[in-house]
Amino acid sequence: MEALCAEFDDYFFLPASDTRGGILVAWISRVVQLDSTHYGNNSVTAKVSPVGGGTGWWLTCVYGPQAEADKVAFLAELRDVRGSHPGPWALCGDFNLIYCDEDKNNGNLNRKMMGRFRSFLNGCELKEIYLHGRRYTWSNERETPTLVRLDRVFVTVDWEELHSSCMLRCLATVVADHCPLLLDCTTKSTGRKRFQFERFWLKLDGFDEAVRNAWDVIEGDPDPFRRLTAKLKRTARCLLS
């Protein structure tokens, strides 16, 4: 990993305010180029273009604020970013937000902000990349710790189609209260892809018809679980085609 980090030869950054809010984006110029940079209050966005050809995509890195009013403005900023950057999109970083009870190990929850975050994700039709090996990414490191999943990677469906075999996992750390995440876009899948229902599908034209058509097909497999999986996958293919 240290040898790989030494190869990063270009970068841009959003300056920190005291000890908070800084974002550094670095890359290996012989592999990808980043340009068309857009700076927000809590985010940096750039177009990622593979060297030698290939489909480009947008990358937004974030460092979410702490205050509730600033969180509302932060989500509005990300909506604006999406509105002005169409196409495959990956959104990642420390959001300082959660959207479900399982993201925190205690009941001290701000459900209003959780609802705002869910509304943003659904409105932008984003899905989360599954994190392997760890449930939480931040700890307050006390004797009875508060554990929260603050660091995440969200993508659009067209981004996932470009990187269908990607894998997200945690790396070890001894110097920070956050766990670093590694999104490997070169990983080859070793098993069948998991089915995931996306809430925004309910808003797509033809949703009811796609479900009916998938369920009307008679499956020859005697295993009821495999028959159900086949119907679910067929529904997904119809919705995304």
Secondary structure, 3 states (H helix, E strand, C coil): CHHHHCCCCEEEEECCECCECCEEEEECCCCEEEEEEEECCCEEEEEEEECCCCCCEEEEEEECCCCHHHHHHHHHHHHHHHHHCCCCEEEEEECCCCCCHHHECCCCCCHHHHHHHHHHHHHCCCEECCEECCCCCEECCCCCCCEECCEEEEECHHHHHHCCCCEEEECCCCCCCECCEEEECCCCCCCCCCCCCCHHHHHCCCHHHHHHHHHHCCCCCCCHHHHHHHHHHHHHHHHHC
